[in-house]
Amino acid sequence: MADTLINLVRVTKHYRRDTIDIPVLDNIDLEISRGEFLALMGPSGSGKTTLLNLIAGIDKPNSGRVVIDDKDITKLSEQQLAKWRARHVGFIFQLYNLIPVLSAYENVELPLLLTSLSKSKRREHVMTALSVVGLEDRERHYPRQLSGGQEQRVAIARAIVTDPTLLVADEPTGDLDAKSAEEILDLIKRLNEEFHKTIIMVTHDPRAASHAHAIIHLEKGVLSKSGGVYEVPAAHN
């Protein structure tokens, strides 16, 4: 049985707008095992991205605990949290967030510039990451010279180049055509199966969610009444 990597305990999040209190997440309890591939679904405004941001250390809850690999990240200072994110979390976004004036190689290398790795070691890591996503022959290409699917592959290479503990993906196929989307989902699934990465993916697409081991449904900031976690039938995997 896999050990628990992520543990959310009575997590609540709300935002203040003028004098109005806007609830987003209400008393969330959730455990995610190491090596899990989890899809997070729910209607717009249900709190999916907020929950993802709390797990990734981008945001903090108003109350409750977010424990990742036995570390309560809610107790970290902003500076400590930034260092923790850089080391432990890889981010994959809907809009690839590549820097247009940098080559694929340079975009992937960016997170490593914050480390003490030598230039030769950085190159080794970058080329390994580009090889994993099938783009080692595109290292000198700029984003404008790549297709949308290739741009997302570069973004995924950037997310994995530091060998993070956790990958978080927010609608990673939302800006792609059906063929490219399927290729990216297959790649994400491969990162889970072959490289044992723990992955949490926000998606509105049931076909995308079917690539995951299990699906969590959020509704108005709470896990759905039937327990929240659904195993994906083997036929869909």
C-alpha positions, -999 to 999 in steps of 0.1 A, spaced: 0 0 0 14 34 -10 22 58 17 4 91 21 22 121 3 -5 148 7 -28 152 37 -53 180 39 -70 184 73 -101 205 78 -89 230 51 -111 261 47 -104 290 23 -124 322 18 -116 356 2 -126 390 13 -140 415 -12 -148 448 4 -171 438 33 -182 405 17 -167 372 27 -166 348 -3 -163 311 8 -143 289 -16 -134 257 2 -152 244 33 -136 220 57 -118 198 32 -103 165 44 -82 147 17 -54 121 16 -35 114 -16 -10 86 -18 25 89 -32 25 79 -69 -12 87 -73 -26 103 -105 -57 122 -94 -81 142 -115 -100 171 -99 -133 180 -114 -162 203 -107 -181 232 -122 -166 267 -126 -163 284 -92 -163 251 -73 -128 257 -59 -107 233 -80 -79 257 -88 -79 271 -53 -75 236 -39 -47 229 -64 -30 262 -54 -31 253 -17 -16 219 -23 11 235 -45 19 261 -19 9 291 -41 -18 300 -16 -25 294 21 -57 283 38 -75 304 63 -76 274 86 -66 238 85 -34 220 76 -17 211 43 9 184 49 31 174 20 56 146 26 53 150 64 59 188 62 31 212 72 36 238 45 10 262 61 36 269 87 63 281 63 71 317 57 67 331 22 105 328 16 105 292 28 75 284 7 91 298 -24 121 276 -18 99 246 -11 79 251 -43 110 254 -64 123 221 -51 92 200 -48 65 212 -72 63 211 -110 37 233 -126 18 226 -159 -6 253 -170 -33 256 -197 -14 285 -214 21 272 -215 38 303 -200 69 299 -221 91 329 -226 90 338 -263 125 351 -266 140 320 -251 146 287 -269 131 254 -258 163 246 -241 165 279 -222 129 277 -211 134 242 -196 167 254 -180 150 283 -161 142 264 -129 177 251 -127 192 286 -127 180 288 -91 201 258 -81 238 252 -75 241 229 -105 270 235 -129 264 244 -165 273 209 -177 249 193 -151 222 217 -160 226 206 -197 224 170 -186 191 176 -168 176 197 -195 184 172 -223 170 144 -202 138 163 -196 135 172 -233 142 135 -242 114 123 -219 89 146 -237 103 136 -271 117 170 -281 155 166 -277 158 176 -314 139 209 -308 162 224 -282 171 254 -303 136 261 -315 117 291 -301 80 288 -290 68 305 -322 84 277 -342 66 250 -323 30 237 -324 7 241 -294 13 204 -285 51 209 -287 49 240 -266 30 221 -239 57 194 -241 84 220 -235 63 233 -205 61 197 -192 99 193 -196 103 225 -176 80 211 -149 100 179 -145 135 191 -149 141 195 -112 127 160 -105 99 174 -83 80 154 -57 46 166 -71 33 177 -105 2 199 -106 -16 205 -139 -44 231 -143 -64 223 -175 -32 211 -193 -51 203 -225 -76 231 -225 -59 250 -253 -51 220 -275 -69 202 -304 -81 167 -297 -51 149 -311 -25 170 -293 -46 168 -261 -46 130 -262 -8 130 -268 -2 153 -238 -25 131 -216 -6 100 -226 26 118 -217 13 128 -183 1 93 -177 36 80 -186 52 104 -161 30 88 -135 35 51 -146 71 51 -156 86 78 -135 62 74 -105 53 111 -103 24 120 -81 1 141 -103 -30 162 -95 -48 175 -126 -77 200 -127 -99 194 -157 -134 199 -169 -131 172 -195 -143 137 -185 -122 121 -212 -91 138 -198 -101 127 -163 -104 91 -174 -66 89 -178 -63 93 -140 -64 66 -113 -92 84 -95 -114 115 -97 -123 140 -70 -155 160 -75 -158 194 -59 -192 211 -56 -194 246 -41 -162 241 -21 -170 207 -7 -162 172 -17 -193 156 -33 -216 138 -9 -207 103 -20 -172 107 -6 -155 127 -33 -131 101 -46 -140 78 -75 -118 51 -89 -116 52 -126 -127 19 -142 -98 -2 -155 -113 -2 -190 -106 36 -192 -70 33 -182 
